[in-house]
Structures are given as C-alpha cells and as structure tokens.
Amino acid sequence: MPLGRADVDLTDQDSLRARLTSVRPDVVINCAAYNFVDKAETEPLAAFAVNTWAVRGLAMICRDFDSTLVQFSSDYVFGLAADENPLTENDPPGPVSVYGLSKLAGEFQVRSICPKHFVIRTCGLYGISGSGGKGSNFVETMLRLAAQGIPLQVVNDQRCTPSFTADVATATTRLIETTDYGLYHLTNGSDCSWFEVAAEIFRLTGTTANLTPITSAEFAAPARRPAYSVLSNEKLRLAGVTPPRDWKEALAEYLQLRAKK
C-alpha cells in the first residue's frame, strides 16, 4: 500500500502512527528523504527533521508493531576514506556534508531501535518515475541541457556507482524475502566518475554535447561530496541476493525505456 506525502507526513509522528495502526504492515519501506544536498548545508534542521528524527519515530512504530523496516541510506555517509577500494559495511563511515551526517544519524536510529530492519545504502539513483522533489535526475538533466546547447562541465574526480531504481527495487525485494536483517550496500556494478556517466549518456543516445571534465574544486558546490564512495555488494551476495548488473548495462536499458515513453 503506497503512501505519499499527501497521505501522511513522515515528520508528523501522531498522524503516522495512526495511519500505520490502521494498516498494520508486515513491512514498511521508507523511500522518503530530504535529498537536497547543497541546501542541507544551510538548512540542517530540515535535513535532520526528515532524515534522522522522522526516521527515529518510524523505527519506534515498526518496533512496536513488530514490522520489518527498510530504510534507504546513501553513499554520502562516506567521504573521509583515503584509499580507493570498494567500501564494505564494516568500513567506518565519515560524512563530509550535513546531508551525509543526517543520513548516517538516521541509520543509527533504525539499527538501534528496530530489531527487524534492512538499512540499504545506495548511490546516485535515477529512474523512470523521476527523482522526488528534485523533479529530475542526472541523466535527464544532462540530456535537457545538451538539447539546449548549454556547455556542460561535469566533475571527473568523484568515483561512485550511479544506480537504476528498477535494479535497486528488484534486489531489495529479494533481500526482504530473507531474514538476514542488517546493513547492506546495494548499487549497480563497477564504478565511474560523473563525467564518465555523462559521456556514456551522450554516446548511447547519439547526442552531440559540449562536455568538459572539471574538478570538484572547480565546480565549487556548497556541500562537499565524497571523492570515492564505491560500495561493495559482497554482503548482498552472501545473503543469497544476486547483485545488480554493471552500471553501463543498467543505463542503456533506462535510456531504451525512456525512449518508449
């Protein structure tokens, strides 16, 4: 039973408890988040209200109902890693932004309160249904700006693994079928920079674009991003769930589906 913000406000704990009491769910999947990474630097209270304190309340409700809580988190809980080896669930987190800190705090709330939980860290989500309040995703933004003839400067020194929501949803569904509760990393395979993603988008679509690689320092975003946040899917495999395919394969299918809309 999907519930949007029009149905219930995650930050309104009384309303949320009343609504879930009427449903009595076996599993609650929380896809809500404050995901405006740069705005969070000047709106920390708003970021923590949704990503931490609302999640705490939801975890308490799920504990009381003996429900399984699936909480999506982010690769942005990392950022201080010095080496470049895929990060595991045992690697110490170290967020470098308010957004990342708020998501990490939300993880701790779930893991300490709700016994039956899956905390799933993922990365750079894009999907056919859009990207929540942002109204778009990286793929759509690149194609829109290229179509307008706008020169594109994209960072080439942040390595991660952008992930197709359809693949994340499929693997999440399989994980929920197990009772191997805990913290998991779940992304598409391999890794890349955002510049490499943009180049692949234009190659696959035959789009001519004025694309230039730049550094994170040159881009000068208000919030710092992890220089390396490639997540290892090995624990997912050990739980009996086949990790998602390579990011290039996923991107190609997304673009094919998009073209059919």
Salt bridges, closest charged atoms under 4 A:
ASP38 OD1 - ARG225 NH1 2.57
ASP64 OD2 - ARG17 NH2 3.02
ASP64 OD1 - ARG63 NE 3.13
ASP66 OD1 - LYS116 NZ 3.70
GLU107 OE1 - ARG121 NH2 2.80
GLU140 OE2 - ARG258 NE 2.80
ASP167 OD2 - ARG245 NE 2.85
ASP191 OD2 - ARG159 NE 2.74
GLU196 OE1 - ARG159 NH2 3.17
GLU200 OE2 - ARG203 NH2 2.77
GLU234 OE1 - ARG237 NE 3.39
GLU253 OE1 - ARG245 NH1 2.62
